[in-house]
Amino acid sequence: CFFPCSLTVRNQDEERTRRTSHELQAEGIPNCEESPAPTLEEVNAWAQSFDKLMLTPAGRNAFREFLRTEFSEENMLFWMACEELKQESNKSVIEEKARLIYEDYISILSPKEVSLDSRVREVINRNMLEPSQHTFDDAQLQIYTLMHRDSYPRFMNSAIYKDLLRSLTEKSIEA
């Protein structure tokens, strides 16, 4: 992971001791996606649009780090799980992944429940009768829009973004 992910290593270790190994294995999503460190050009592009931020693994990692500080990382995790589901073609794998996404992010019993309106919840409940790669499309769009309108402006003003931008700017000046 590049710079921002290392900020919460201590917190993650503390949290890990509070959870059972079964819970950790069930999460299945690493704290960071594999990605090269972002370039100054990439980090500047993130300020141009939320879409540019979300297109790069490094951008998603930095944004996820920020969401973690706001206790809303589940929004990114849900979005990523939906993206992964869309890539699947095996019917039984689709059904299993859809069930896990539902349990992890849609169920009112989940500690990682995302905030969705009742109309979208009804659509998902109907779609779950025969899950497909597109079962969560409406919900994914709603969460993407929420992150774009709500969290993204705060991310652009956050220490996480500004520190990353400053360190890359300093490196480019030295080079």
C-alpha positions in Angstrom: 0.0 0.0 0.0 1.1 3.5 -0.6 1.3 6.2 2.1 -2.4 6.6 3.4 -2.9 3.0 4.2 0.0 2.9 6.7 -1.8 5.6 8.8 -4.2 3.2 10.3 -2.0 0.1 10.9 -2.0 0.6 14.7 -5.8 1.1 14.7 -6.3 -2.0 12.6 -4.2 -4.1 14.9 -6.2 -2.9 17.9 -9.5 -3.6 16.1 -8.2 -7.0 15.0 -7.7 -8.1 18.6 -11.4 -7.2 19.2 -12.6 -9.4 16.5 -12.4 -13.2 16.1 -10.4 -14.7 13.3 -13.6 -16.1 11.8 -15.0 -12.5 11.4 -11.7 -11.4 9.8 -11.7 -14.2 7.3 -15.4 -13.5 6.5 -14.5 -9.9 5.5 -12.3 -11.1 2.6 -11.5 -7.6 1.5 -8.0 -6.4 2.1 -7.4 -3.0 3.7 -6.0 -1.8 0.4 -6.2 -2.8 -3.2 -2.9 -3.7 -4.9 -1.8 -0.5 -6.6 1.3 1.4 -7.4 1.8 4.6 -5.5 -0.1 7.4 -7.2 1.7 10.0 -9.4 1.3 13.7 -8.8 -0.7 13.8 -12.0 -3.1 11.2 -10.7 -3.6 12.9 -7.4 -4.2 16.2 -9.1 -6.7 14.5 -11.4 -8.7 13.3 -8.4 -9.5 16.9 -7.6 -11.0 17.3 -11.1 -13.7 14.7 -10.6 -15.0 12.0 -8.4 -15.0 9.6 -11.4 -11.3 10.1 -11.9 -10.7 9.3 -8.2 -12.8 6.1 -8.4 -11.2 4.9 -11.6 -7.8 4.3 -10.0 -7.0 1.7 -7.3 -4.7 4.3 -5.6 -7.5 6.8 -5.6 -10.0 4.3 -4.1 -7.4 3.4 -1.5 -6.8 7.0 -0.4 -10.6 7.7 -0.4 -11.2 4.5 1.5 -8.6 5.5 4.1 -10.6 8.8 4.5 -13.9 7.0 4.7 -12.5 4.9 7.5 -11.8 8.1 9.5 -15.5 9.0 9.0 -16.7 5.5 9.9 -18.3 5.1 6.5 -15.8 2.7 4.8 -18.7 0.3 4.2 -19.9 2.5 1.4 -16.7 1.9 -0.6 -16.6 -1.8 0.4 -20.2 -2.2 -0.9 -19.4 -0.4 -4.1 -16.3 -2.6 -4.7 -18.2 -5.8 -3.9 -20.8 -4.7 -6.5 -18.1 -4.1 -9.1 -16.7 -7.6 -8.4 -20.1 -9.1 -8.7 -20.6 -7.5 -12.2 -17.4 -9.3 -13.4 -18.8 -12.8 -12.5 -20.5 -15.1 -15.0 -20.9 -18.3 -13.1 -24.5 -18.5 -11.8 -23.8 -20.3 -8.5 -20.9 -17.9 -7.8 -23.2 -14.9 -8.6 -25.8 -16.3 -6.2 -23.3 -16.8 -3.4 -21.7 -13.4 -3.9 -25.1 -11.7 -4.0 -26.1 -13.4 -0.7 -22.9 -12.3 1.0 -23.3 -8.7 -0.3 -26.9 -8.8 1.0 -25.8 -10.1 4.4 -22.9 -7.7 4.7 -24.3 -4.5 3.4 -28.1 -4.6 2.9 -29.4 -6.6 5.9 -30.6 -4.4 8.8 -28.8 -6.9 11.0 -25.4 -6.1 9.6 -23.0 -3.7 11.4 -21.8 -2.7 7.9 -25.3 -1.8 6.6 -25.3 0.9 3.9 -27.9 3.7 3.9 -30.5 3.0 1.2 -34.0 4.3 0.7 -37.0 2.0 1.0 -37.6 1.9 -2.8 -34.1 0.6 -3.5 -34.4 -1.9 -0.7 -37.7 -3.3 -2.2 -36.0 -3.6 -5.6 -33.1 -5.6 -4.0 -35.5 -7.8 -2.1 -37.3 -8.7 -5.4 -34.0 -9.1 -7.2 -32.7 -11.5 -4.5 -35.3 -14.1 -5.6 -33.1 -14.6 -8.7 -29.8 -12.8 -8.1 -27.8 -11.6 -11.1 -24.7 -9.4 -11.7 -27.1 -6.4 -11.6 -29.0 -7.2 -8.4 -27.5 -4.2 -6.6 -27.2 -1.7 -9.5 -29.7 0.8 -8.1 -28.2 0.5 -4.6 -24.7 0.9 -6.0 -25.6 4.0 -7.9 -27.3 5.4 -4.7 -24.1 4.8 -2.6 -21.8 6.1 -5.4 -24.0 9.3 -5.5 -23.9 9.6 -1.7 -20.1 9.3 -1.6 -19.8 11.8 -4.5 -22.0 14.4 -3.0 -21.3 13.9 0.7 -17.8 12.4 1.3 -15.8 13.4 -1.7 -15.9 17.2 -1.0 -14.7 16.5 2.6 -12.0 14.2 1.2 -10.7 16.9 -1.0 -10.2 19.1 2.0 -8.9 16.3 4.3 -5.4 16.0 5.7 -5.1 12.6 4.0 -5.5 14.2 0.5 -3.6 17.3 1.3 -0.6 15.4 2.9 -0.4 13.1 -0.1 -0.6 15.9 -2.6 2.1 17.9 -0.6 4.5 14.9 -0.4 4.2 14.2 -4.1 4.6 17.9 -5.0 7.8 18.0 -2.8 9.1 14.8 -4.5 8.6 16.3 -8.0 10.3 19.5 -7.0 13.3 17.6 -5.7 13.5 15.5 -8.9 
